[in-house]
Amino acid sequence: MDILQFEKQYLRLPSAIDEIHDELFDQKGIRVFVKRDDLIHPIISGNKWRKLREYIQIAQFNGYKHLISFGGAYSNHLYALAFAAKELGLASTGIIRGDELTSQSNLYLSQMESWGMNLKFISRTNYQKKLIPKEIDTTNSMIIAEGGYGKMAIKGVSYITKEINQGNFEHIICPIGTGTTYLGLCESTNNIEVHGILTLNNLKEIESNALEVGIPIQRIYDAYIFGKYAKQPEELVNFCQLFEQKHQIKIEPIYTGRMFYGLYDLIRKDKFKPESNILALHTGGLKS
Ligand SMILES: Cc1ncc(COP(=O)(O)O)c(C=O)c1O
């Protein structure tokens, strides 16, 4: 199946934009909207499809039959890749950090294997070097960096921008992991200020990636990392629960929870002028 047909048949695109309401927003005279990329698909949700799209299109165009990528044991990126490859008739290999793991170490890994992904567990040292084990056949294969990071993924993010009427928003905000989504928004938007909430201590890496791809970065905040990647303090978990109760939108603490927590804090601290319209990108991350 080609990619356009796949998008038409299986994905909810363009994703919806929903306004959320809160006394705080009313007090500050601003409006907040959520771009519901979490609803694109139950598995290839959020920024995952945006980041994979161009890779898959190019793989299909060039007749590649195999997608290879890297990730941790809970990688949203590999999870989406495994499913997309299966649906599009491509083979896939996930190179996983940690040679102590097996496909039975968690439900996601066993699910990925059942979708046909070849899982290869490597030591943390080799993972850092991003070495592809010799036994993996790389002929006719497309190799995608960890988390999907790369120019093609940055280009894929520009489809989000095409789906929004840029004149309606002064600000757009997203969480930052590899920075792909953030850089894609910085590159493709005009006259919208792009805000990124770091989810781990990697500002230097994001800055150097931005230089490498020649995209000027805008506002990045490091105040909402909560110590380190994936740490889930009670305050953040409670925030996610309250957010869901109030807005009927599920978020998770690692990415979107940190982003919305940061957004509320920035609003409270008057970082946005009254009458601002802010678009928050829901990047998914809720594996089903
Ligand atoms: C749900 C979710 N949101 C946001 C991000 C961060 O996106 P990026 O890596 O493009 O910065 C990720 C990680 O890839 C993610 O899984």
The ligand as an SDF file (V2000), in Angstrom:
LIG
                    3D

 16 16  0  0  0  0  0  0  0  0999 V2000
    5.1340   11.0620   23.0520 C   0  0  0  0  0  0  0  0  0  0  0  0
    6.3550   11.8070   22.6810 C   0  0  0  0  0  0  0  0  0  0  0  0
    6.3200   13.1310   22.6790 N   0  0  0  0  0  0  0  0  0  0  0  0
    7.4020   13.8750   22.3630 C   0  0  0  0  0  0  0  0  0  0  0  0
    8.5980   13.2750   22.0480 C   0  0  0  0  0  0  0  0  0  0  0  0
    9.7530   14.1300   21.7340 C   0  0  0  0  0  0  0  0  0  0  0  0
    9.8170   14.3660   20.3580 O   0  0  0  0  0  0  0  0  0  0  0  0
   11.1860   14.6800   19.6690 P   0  0  0  0  0  0  0  0  0  0  0  0
   12.0530   13.4750   19.8150 O   0  0  0  0  0  0  0  0  0  0  0  0
   10.8140   14.9550   18.2610 O   0  0  0  0  0  0  0  0  0  0  0  0
   11.7820   15.8500   20.3460 O   0  0  0  0  0  0  0  0  0  0  0  0
    8.6970   11.8920   22.0260 C   0  0  0  0  0  0  0  0  0  0  0  0
    9.9530   11.2070   21.7210 C   0  0  0  0  0  0  0  0  0  0  0  0
   10.2900   10.8900   20.6580 O   0  0  0  0  0  0  0  0  0  0  0  0
    7.5480   11.1250   22.3520 C   0  0  0  0  0  0  0  0  0  0  0  0
    7.5610    9.7740   22.3570 O   0  0  0  0  0  0  0  0  0  0  0  0
  1  2  1  0
  2  3  1  0
  2 15  2  0
  3  4  2  0
  4  5  1  0
  5  6  1  0
  5 12  2  0
  6  7  1  0
  7  8  1  0
  8  9  2  0
  8 10  1  0
  8 11  1  0
 12 13  1  0
 12 15  1  0
 13 14  2  0
 15 16  1  0
M  END
$$$$
